[in-house]
Amino acid sequence: MQASVMDVMDLSPGDFVTLLASAAITKGVVLSVDEYFVTVQWISRPNMQGKVTTHREADLYKLAYRGSSRSLQSAGREGLSPSD
């Protein structure tokens, strides 16, 4: 059986993600990924800032950019804060 594109998200440590099941705005950084689970530290999540949780990859959505010093420096040059 062949995996579909939706089955493979290819998350890596340092990627920014959001939690699909949450009605609130959430943003976290991937700390680790194994065969079944992703460990995330939350930057923006009600009552969970700084906390670490583990989720199925299917419960997360990868945001457009990775958390690297280069992307954060670029955001600063454009007058944006890294959380924008």
N, C-alpha and C positions, 0 to 999 in steps of 0.2 A: 504494500500500500504506500502510495506516494504522499508526502506531506505537502499541504497547500501553503501558499505564501502566508496566510493568516496564522498557521501553526508555528511559524518560525519568526520571532521578533529580533533575535540576535542582540539581546541586552548585554552590556559590558559594564564593569565597575567604572564609575564616573559619569555614566549616562544619567540625564534627568528624566524623571517619570512622573506621571500623575496617576491617581487611583481612579479607575473607571466607575466603581460603584458609589463613589461619594458625591453628594450634591454640592458639597463645599469645594472651594478651590483648594487643590492640593498640589504640592510640588516636593519631590524628594530626589535624593541622589542614590544611585545603586552602589552598594558596598560590595556585594558578592553575588555570584550567580552559580547555581549548581544545576544538575540535570532537571530538577523539578521546581525549585524555589528560588526566589530573588529576595535578598535582604536589602532593605531601603532605610536610609536615615532621612527623616522628614525635615524639610526646611520650612514649609508652609502647610500646616494641617491643623485644624482646630484642636486644641488641647494635646497635641502630639509633637510640637516643634522640638527638634533635637532627639526625639525618641527613635528607636530602631525597631522595625517590624519585618516580618517575613510574609511573602505573598506568592501566589501562583503567578507565573509570567502572564497568563491570560487576563489577570485582574488589573494589569498595569498598561499604560499607554506611554510609549517613548516620545519625549518632547524633541523639538527640532534640533537642538544643539547639545553638545557634550560639555561637561564641566571641566574645562581646561583653563589654565592661566591665560592662554592666548585669547580664548573667546571672552573671558572676563575683562581682559585688558582692552579688547576691541569695543566692548560694551561701554567701558569707561571713557574711551576716546569719543564715542558718539553721544556722550551725555546721558547715557542710560545707566541705571544701577543694575548689578548682576541679577537682581530678583525680577526685573522687568521682562 
